């Protein structure tokens, strides 16, 4: 995915080694706190946040109060819960508006749903997990949706096979946590089977799963590749598992074409 240009700030004051370490630790705790709230997906008590990020309660309260002052967080209810505030929304909106690649992805999702009626998703990796970045719900009576931003084990997904297809077998084995090969129903997906899927996904230019993470869903995924050929994201259709083969092939053809078009726009 296109990244906005990142440049180091100029005129950064020189700090002593202990002060620099303390400053870095403070920054790390802010990031850990925000990541924790994102993972919780709900307002959370400050004391619970302190426990989750392994930080002193006093330090956590200090960070939270500063973030509330900046409207990055806001207080929720009367029992000490906090969650993302207005400024967090504005940060996300600014990213969406300023990133031309993401704008094109949103437009593509709108087009796919309008043309097919199927639930369409933009998916990518976040760390060592898979996440849905954006989604447009289908228009049919039977709608399948996924929460945006929820981290899911890579082997549970069609997209995961494509997002790792630039890696070697050894790199994949080291990258995917061993516990993530256990599927939601308790089945254990063999590493060799997953690696075979990755190879097939790379050769075909798409991947399809039926009843993998649940028994009623079929997922179609096509890669959006950068200039080096690595899949930086995927487009997906999520449809009922009993969708007719001909209808599924039509959707897959449309999905691959859209993903290829987006691949050609990455700078």
C-alpha atoms as a printed R data frame, in Angstrom:
    type eleno elety resid chain resno       x       y       z
1   ATOM     1    CA   UNK     A     1   0.000   0.000   0.000
2   ATOM     2    CA   UNK     A     2   1.216   3.526  -0.668
3   ATOM     3    CA   UNK     A     3   2.900   5.011   2.376
4   ATOM     4    CA   UNK     A     4   2.907   8.728   2.970
5   ATOM     5    CA   UNK     A     5   6.430  10.118   2.887
6   ATOM     6    CA   UNK     A     6   8.074   9.807   6.262
7   ATOM     7    CA   UNK     A     7  10.912  12.182   7.086
8   ATOM     8    CA   UNK     A     8  12.743  12.615  10.390
9   ATOM     9    CA   UNK     A     9  11.946  15.791  12.255
10  ATOM    10    CA   UNK     A    10  14.602  18.471  12.076
11  ATOM    11    CA   UNK     A    11  16.155  20.223  15.047
12  ATOM    12    CA   UNK     A    12  15.385  17.399  17.458
13  ATOM    13    CA   UNK     A    13  17.042  18.361  20.770
14  ATOM    14    CA   UNK     A    14  19.899  16.176  21.963
15  ATOM    15    CA   UNK     A    15  19.028  14.115  25.026
16  ATOM    16    CA   UNK     A    16  21.245  12.253  27.447
17  ATOM    17    CA   UNK     A    17  21.131   8.472  27.147
18  ATOM    18    CA   UNK     A    18  18.953   7.935  30.278
19  ATOM    19    CA   UNK     A    19  16.568  10.721  29.217
20  ATOM    20    CA   UNK     A    20  16.351   9.328  25.704
21  ATOM    21    CA   UNK     A    21  15.544   5.857  27.037
22  ATOM    22    CA   UNK     A    22  12.874   7.241  29.354
23  ATOM    23    CA   UNK     A    23  11.338   9.241  26.525
24  ATOM    24    CA   UNK     A    24  11.324   6.187  24.284
25  ATOM    25    CA   UNK     A    25   9.681   4.116  27.004
26  ATOM    26    CA   UNK     A    26   6.984   6.769  27.370
27  ATOM    27    CA   UNK     A    27   6.333   6.751  23.624
28  ATOM    28    CA   UNK     A    28   6.188   2.952  23.628
29  ATOM    29    CA   UNK     A    29   3.587   3.041  26.403
30  ATOM    30    CA   UNK     A    30   1.416   5.479  24.473
31  ATOM    31    CA   UNK     A    31   1.546   3.164  21.453
32  ATOM    32    CA   UNK     A    32   0.840   0.109  23.627
33  ATOM    33    CA   UNK     A    33  -2.128   1.893  25.202
34  ATOM    34    CA   UNK     A    34  -3.656   2.818  21.840
35  ATOM    35    CA   UNK     A    35  -3.036  -0.683  20.467
36  ATOM    36    CA   UNK     A    36  -4.719  -2.164  23.535
37  ATOM    37    CA   UNK     A    37  -7.845  -0.063  23.037
38  ATOM    38    CA   UNK     A    38  -7.914  -1.044  19.370
39  ATOM    39    CA   UNK     A    39  -7.666  -4.698  20.354
40  ATOM    40    CA   UNK     A    40 -10.338  -4.380  23.067
41  ATOM    41    CA   UNK     A    41 -12.771  -2.751  20.614
42  ATOM    42    CA   UNK     A    42 -14.663  -1.190  23.529
43  ATOM    43    CA   UNK     A    43 -14.273   1.415  26.274
44  ATOM    44    CA   UNK     A    44 -11.900   0.064  28.918
45  ATOM    45    CA   UNK     A    45 -11.109   0.995  32.507
46  ATOM    46    CA   UNK     A    46  -7.816   2.781  32.996
47  ATOM    47    CA   UNK     A    47  -6.768   0.315  35.676
48  ATOM    48    CA   UNK     A    48  -7.353  -2.568  33.287
49  ATOM    49    CA   UNK     A    49  -5.327  -0.798  30.610
50  ATOM    50    CA   UNK     A    50  -2.426  -0.387  33.056
51  ATOM    51    CA   UNK     A    51  -2.523  -4.131  33.712
52  ATOM    52    CA   UNK     A    52  -2.709  -4.998  30.006
53  ATOM    53    CA   UNK     A    53   0.272  -2.822  29.054
54  ATOM    54    CA   UNK     A    54   2.221  -3.733  32.199
55  ATOM    55    CA   UNK     A    55   2.639  -0.107  33.266
56  ATOM    56    CA   UNK     A    56   2.237   1.620  36.651
57  ATOM    57    CA   UNK     A    57  -1.288   2.915  37.238
58  ATOM    58    CA   UNK     A    58   0.052   6.404  37.940
59  ATOM    59    CA   UNK     A    59   1.903   6.490  34.623
60  ATOM    60    CA   UNK     A    60  -1.126   5.153  32.764
61  ATOM    61    CA   UNK     A    61  -3.402   7.781  34.317
62  ATOM    62    CA   UNK     A    62  -0.914  10.485  33.346
63  ATOM    63    CA   UNK     A    63  -0.819   9.299  29.724
64  ATOM    64    CA   UNK     A    64  -4.597   8.914  29.537
65  ATOM    65    CA   UNK     A    65  -5.232  12.378  30.965
66  ATOM    66    CA   UNK     A    66  -2.919  13.956  28.389
67  ATOM    67    CA   UNK     A    67  -4.586  12.052  25.556
68  ATOM    68    CA   UNK     A    68  -8.002  13.143  26.834
69  ATOM    69    CA   UNK     A    69  -6.828  16.770  26.827
70  ATOM    70    CA   UNK     A    70  -5.921  16.325  23.150
71  ATOM    71    CA   UNK     A    71  -9.284  14.629  22.390
72  ATOM    72    CA   UNK     A    72  -7.368  11.556  21.219
73  ATOM    73    CA   UNK     A    73  -9.210   9.674  23.967
74  ATOM    74    CA   UNK     A    74 -12.428  10.494  25.760
75  ATOM    75    CA   UNK     A    75 -14.029   9.449  29.022
76  ATOM    76    CA   UNK     A    76 -16.966   7.081  28.695
77  ATOM    77    CA   UNK     A    77 -19.488   6.698  31.510
78  ATOM    78    CA   UNK     A    78 -18.881   7.252  35.185
79  ATOM    79    CA   UNK     A    79 -16.726   4.224  36.014
80  ATOM    80    CA   UNK     A    80 -13.360   5.306  34.610
81  ATOM    81    CA   UNK     A    81 -13.679   3.897  31.110
82  ATOM    82    CA   UNK     A    82 -11.936   5.567  28.160
83  ATOM    83    CA   UNK     A    83 -12.006   5.083  24.408
84  ATOM    84    CA   UNK     A    84 -10.940   6.794  21.214
85  ATOM    85    CA   UNK     A    85 -11.993  10.429  20.887
86  ATOM    86    CA   UNK     A    86 -12.774  12.901  18.126
87  ATOM    87    CA   UNK     A    87  -9.158  13.547  17.212
88  ATOM    88    CA   UNK     A    88  -8.592   9.835  16.611
89  ATOM    89    CA   UNK     A    89 -11.445   9.913  14.125
90  ATOM    90    CA   UNK     A    90  -9.923  12.974  12.439
91  ATOM    91    CA   UNK     A    91  -6.537  11.226  12.184
92  ATOM    92    CA   UNK     A    92  -8.159   8.287  10.438
93  ATOM    93    CA   UNK     A    93 -10.187  10.524   8.158
94  ATOM    94    CA   UNK     A    94  -7.085  12.533   7.240
95  ATOM    95    CA   UNK     A    95  -5.252   9.336   6.310
96  ATOM    96    CA   UNK     A    96  -8.161   8.128   4.194
97  ATOM    97    CA   UNK     A    97  -8.441  11.481   2.400
98  ATOM    98    CA   UNK     A    98  -4.702  11.980   1.838
99  ATOM    99    CA   UNK     A    99  -3.812   8.486   0.622
100 ATOM   100    CA   UNK     A   100  -4.703   8.220  -3.079
101 ATOM   101    CA   UNK     A   101  -4.332   4.453  -3.127
102 ATOM   102    CA   UNK     A   102  -6.804   4.011  -0.282
103 ATOM   103    CA   UNK     A   103  -9.252   6.372  -1.989
104 ATOM   104    CA   UNK     A   104  -9.123   4.192  -5.086
105 ATOM   105    CA   UNK     A   105  -9.668   1.096  -2.954
106 ATOM   106    CA   UNK     A   106 -12.782   2.623  -1.384
107 ATOM   107    CA   UNK     A   107 -14.140   3.511  -4.811
108 ATOM   108    CA   UNK     A   108 -13.467  -0.037  -5.996
109 ATOM   109    CA   UNK     A   109 -15.323  -1.536  -3.027
110 ATOM   110    CA   UNK     A   110 -18.325   0.668  -3.814
111 ATOM   111    CA   UNK     A   111 -18.268  -0.452  -7.448
112 ATOM   112    CA   UNK     A   112 -17.947  -4.132  -6.604
113 ATOM   113    CA   UNK     A   113 -20.939  -4.116  -4.274
114 ATOM   114    CA   UNK     A   114 -23.044  -2.051  -6.679
115 ATOM   115    CA   UNK     A   115 -22.302  -4.465  -9.534
116 ATOM   116    CA   UNK     A   116 -22.485  -7.789  -7.693
117 ATOM   117    CA   UNK     A   117 -24.442  -7.344  -4.465
118 ATOM   118    CA   UNK     A   118 -21.779  -9.371  -2.624
119 ATOM   119    CA   UNK     A   119 -19.972  -8.216   0.519
120 ATOM   120    CA   UNK     A   120 -16.621  -6.742  -0.571
121 ATOM   121    CA   UNK     A   121 -13.580  -6.229   1.642
122 ATOM   122    CA   UNK     A   122 -10.122  -4.696   1.569
123 ATOM   123    CA   UNK     A   123  -7.771  -6.835   3.659
124 ATOM   124    CA   UNK     A   124  -4.126  -6.688   4.725
125 ATOM   125    CA   UNK     A   125  -1.637  -7.772   7.363
126 ATOM   126    CA   UNK     A   126  -1.251  -6.031  10.709
127 ATOM   127    CA   UNK     A   127   1.854  -7.398  12.311
128 ATOM   128    CA   UNK     A   128   1.515 -11.180  12.143
129 ATOM   129    CA   UNK     A   129  -2.262 -11.174  11.823
130 ATOM   130    CA   UNK     A   130  -4.862 -10.580   9.121
131 ATOM   131    CA   UNK     A   131  -7.317  -7.679   9.364
132 ATOM   132    CA   UNK     A   132 -10.180  -6.294   7.322
133 ATOM   133    CA   UNK     A   133  -9.215  -2.680   6.560
134 ATOM   134    CA   UNK     A   134 -12.518  -1.654   4.986
135 ATOM   135    CA   UNK     A   135 -15.747  -3.297   3.953
136 ATOM   136    CA   UNK     A   136 -18.943  -2.711   2.008
137 ATOM   137    CA   UNK     A   137 -21.884  -4.885   3.012
138 ATOM   138    CA   UNK     A   138 -23.685  -6.874   0.353
139 ATOM   139    CA   UNK     A   139 -27.212  -6.044  -0.730
140 ATOM   140    CA   UNK     A   140 -28.661  -9.565  -0.629
141 ATOM   141    CA   UNK     A   141 -30.922 -11.013   2.045
142 ATOM   142    CA   UNK     A   142 -28.102 -13.200   3.365
143 ATOM   143    CA   UNK     A   143 -25.308 -10.848   4.398
144 ATOM   144    CA   UNK     A   144 -21.955 -11.950   5.757
145 ATOM   145    CA   UNK     A   145 -19.915  -9.288   7.516
146 ATOM   146    CA   UNK     A   146 -16.672  -9.117   9.465
147 ATOM   147    CA   UNK     A   147 -15.667  -6.541  12.060
148 ATOM   148    CA   UNK     A   148 -13.144  -4.089  10.641
149 ATOM   149    CA   UNK     A   149  -9.802  -4.117  12.438
150 ATOM   150    CA   UNK     A   150 -10.255  -7.414  14.304
151 ATOM   151    CA   UNK     A   151  -7.000  -9.377  14.187
152 ATOM   152    CA   UNK     A   152  -7.447 -12.904  12.814
153 ATOM   153    CA   UNK     A   153  -4.867 -15.703  12.413
154 ATOM   154    CA   UNK     A   154  -3.488 -15.663   8.877
155 ATOM   155    CA   UNK     A   155  -4.070 -19.392   8.155
156 ATOM   156    CA   UNK     A   156  -7.822 -18.951   8.722
157 ATOM   157    CA   UNK     A   157  -8.157 -16.770   5.624
158 ATOM   158    CA   UNK     A   158  -7.974 -16.951   1.837
159 ATOM   159    CA   UNK     A   159  -6.137 -13.628   1.818
160 ATOM   160    CA   UNK     A   160  -3.439 -14.985   4.116
161 ATOM   161    CA   UNK     A   161  -2.202 -17.349   1.420
162 ATOM   162    CA   UNK     A   162  -1.720 -14.433  -0.965
163 ATOM   163    CA   UNK     A   163  -0.285 -11.960   1.528
164 ATOM   164    CA   UNK     A   164   2.557 -14.370   2.322
165 ATOM   165    CA   UNK     A   165   3.214 -15.697  -1.180
166 ATOM   166    CA   UNK     A   166   6.383 -13.609  -1.600
167 ATOM   167    CA   UNK     A   167   7.997 -15.386   1.371
168 ATOM   168    CA   UNK     A   168  10.008 -18.586   1.415
169 ATOM   169    CA   UNK     A   169   8.678 -21.632   3.282
170 ATOM   170    CA   UNK     A   170  11.154 -21.001   6.090
171 ATOM   171    CA   UNK     A   171  10.153 -17.335   6.338
172 ATOM   172    CA   UNK     A   172   6.477 -18.289   6.524
173 ATOM   173    CA   UNK     A   173   7.122 -20.882   9.226
174 ATOM   174    CA   UNK     A   174   9.007 -18.292  11.299
175 ATOM   175    CA   UNK     A   175   6.431 -15.561  10.645
176 ATOM   176    CA   UNK     A   176   3.150 -17.296  11.498
177 ATOM   177    CA   UNK     A   177   2.690 -18.141  15.210
178 ATOM   178    CA   UNK     A   178   2.435 -21.906  15.644
179 ATOM   179    CA   UNK     A   179  -0.851 -21.643  17.535
180 ATOM   180    CA   UNK     A   180  -2.515 -19.873  14.621
181 ATOM   181    CA   UNK     A   181  -2.687 -23.093  12.611
182 ATOM   182    CA   UNK     A   182  -5.476 -24.341  14.886
183 ATOM   183    CA   UNK     A   183  -8.784 -23.470  13.218
184 ATOM   184    CA   UNK     A   184 -11.841 -22.182  15.127
185 ATOM   185    CA   UNK     A   185 -13.440 -25.664  15.173
186 ATOM   186    CA   UNK     A   186 -10.328 -27.179  16.728
187 ATOM   187    CA   UNK     A   187  -8.894 -28.744  13.583
188 ATOM   188    CA   UNK     A   188  -5.141 -28.390  13.144
189 ATOM   189    CA   UNK     A   189  -4.040 -27.163   9.728
190 ATOM   190    CA   UNK     A   190  -0.752 -28.800   8.816
191 ATOM   191    CA   UNK     A   191   2.057 -26.422   7.908
192 ATOM   192    CA   UNK     A   192   2.777 -28.421   4.754
193 ATOM   193    CA   UNK     A   193  -0.841 -28.016   3.624
194 ATOM   194    CA   UNK     A   194  -0.719 -24.267   4.239
195 ATOM   195    CA   UNK     A   195   2.559 -23.919   2.340
196 ATOM   196    CA   UNK     A   196   1.035 -25.852  -0.563
197 ATOM   197    CA   UNK     A   197  -1.921 -23.448  -0.547
198 ATOM   198    CA   UNK     A   198   0.459 -20.467  -0.642
199 ATOM   199    CA   UNK     A   199   2.273 -21.918  -3.659
200 ATOM   200    CA   UNK     A   200  -1.044 -22.561  -5.425
201 ATOM   201    CA   UNK     A   201  -2.306 -19.059  -4.619
202 ATOM   202    CA   UNK     A   202   0.803 -17.510  -6.152
203 ATOM   203    CA   UNK     A   203   0.468 -19.623  -9.301
204 ATOM   204    CA   UNK     A   204  -3.271 -18.961  -9.757
205 ATOM   205    CA   UNK     A   205  -3.286 -15.292  -8.805
206 ATOM   206    CA   UNK     A   206  -6.217 -15.782  -6.428
207 ATOM   207    CA   UNK     A   207  -7.386 -18.067  -3.647
208 ATOM   208    CA   UNK     A   208 -10.724 -19.454  -2.536
209 ATOM   209    CA   UNK     A   209 -11.698 -21.035   0.778
210 ATOM   210    CA   UNK     A   210 -14.934 -22.865   1.586
211 ATOM   211    CA   UNK     A   211 -15.951 -23.548   5.165
212 ATOM   212    CA   UNK     A   212 -12.469 -22.876   6.527
213 ATOM   213    CA   UNK     A   213 -13.055 -20.464   9.406
214 ATOM   214    CA   UNK     A   214 -16.757 -21.339   9.600
215 ATOM   215    CA   UNK     A   215 -19.062 -23.812   7.875
216 ATOM   216    CA   UNK     A   216 -21.283 -21.369   5.968
217 ATOM   217    CA   UNK     A   217 -18.856 -18.934   4.326
218 ATOM   218    CA   UNK     A   218 -16.910 -18.967   1.087
219 ATOM   219    CA   UNK     A   219 -14.180 -16.356   0.695
220 ATOM   220    CA   UNK     A   220 -12.685 -15.280  -2.633
221 ATOM   221    CA   UNK     A   221  -9.454 -13.250  -2.512
222 ATOM   222    CA   UNK     A   222  -7.301 -11.560  -5.158
223 ATOM   223    CA   UNK     A   223  -3.967  -9.809  -4.494
224 ATOM   224    CA   UNK     A   224  -3.099  -6.150  -4.900
225 ATOM   225    CA   UNK     A   225   0.627  -6.249  -5.627
226 ATOM   226    CA   UNK     A   226   3.342  -3.620  -5.452
227 ATOM   227    CA   UNK     A   227   6.011  -3.202  -8.111
228 ATOM   228    CA   UNK     A   228   8.176  -5.926  -6.602
229 ATOM   229    CA   UNK     A   229   5.296  -8.384  -6.840
230 ATOM   230    CA   UNK     A   230   4.469  -8.684  -3.136
231 ATOM   231    CA   UNK     A   231   0.803  -8.601  -2.166
232 ATOM   232    CA   UNK     A   232   0.328  -5.529   0.029
233 ATOM   233    CA   UNK     A   233  -3.428  -6.036   0.337
234 ATOM   234    CA   UNK     A   234  -6.245  -8.111  -1.078
235 ATOM   235    CA   UNK     A   235  -9.744  -7.595  -2.388
236 ATOM   236    CA   UNK     A   236 -12.224 -10.170  -1.130
237 ATOM   237    CA   UNK     A   237 -15.780 -11.303  -1.660
238 ATOM   238    CA   UNK     A   238 -17.480 -13.063   1.248
239 ATOM   239    CA   UNK     A   239 -20.411 -15.161   0.009
240 ATOM   240    CA   UNK     A   240 -22.537 -18.118   1.177
241 ATOM   241    CA   UNK     A   241 -20.718 -21.433   0.900
242 ATOM   242    CA   UNK     A   242 -23.512 -22.890  -1.252
243 ATOM   243    CA   UNK     A   243 -23.174 -20.246  -3.984
244 ATOM   244    CA   UNK     A   244 -23.418 -21.870  -7.435
245 ATOM   245    CA   UNK     A   245 -20.093 -22.522  -9.170
246 ATOM   246    CA   UNK     A   246 -20.942 -20.382 -12.219
247 ATOM   247    CA   UNK     A   247 -21.923 -17.411 -10.045
248 ATOM   248    CA   UNK     A   248 -18.768 -17.835  -7.989
249 ATOM   249    CA   UNK     A   249 -16.596 -17.843 -11.123
250 ATOM   250    CA   UNK     A   250 -18.193 -14.599 -12.328
251 ATOM   251    CA   UNK     A   251 -17.428 -12.958  -8.981
252 ATOM   252    CA   UNK     A   252 -13.870 -14.266  -8.998
253 ATOM   253    CA   UNK     A   253 -13.211 -12.921 -12.494
254 ATOM   254    CA   UNK     A   254 -14.507  -9.487 -11.499
255 ATOM   255    CA   UNK     A   255 -12.472  -9.525  -8.281
256 ATOM   256    CA   UNK     A   256  -9.192 -10.431  -9.984
257 ATOM   257    CA   UNK     A   257  -9.708  -7.735 -12.625
258 ATOM   258    CA   UNK     A   258 -10.300  -5.085  -9.954
259 ATOM   259    CA   UNK     A   259  -7.263  -6.173  -7.937
260 ATOM   260    CA   UNK     A   260  -5.083  -6.063 -11.050
261 ATOM   261    CA   UNK     A   261  -6.289  -2.547 -11.805
262 ATOM   262    CA   UNK     A   262  -5.396  -1.405  -8.303
263 ATOM   263    CA   UNK     A   263  -1.986  -3.090  -8.531
264 ATOM   264    CA   UNK     A   264  -1.228  -0.921 -11.539
265 ATOM   265    CA   UNK     A   265  -1.822   2.253  -9.535
266 ATOM   266    CA   UNK     A   266   0.663   1.619  -6.709
267 ATOM   267    CA   UNK     A   267   3.569   4.051  -6.865
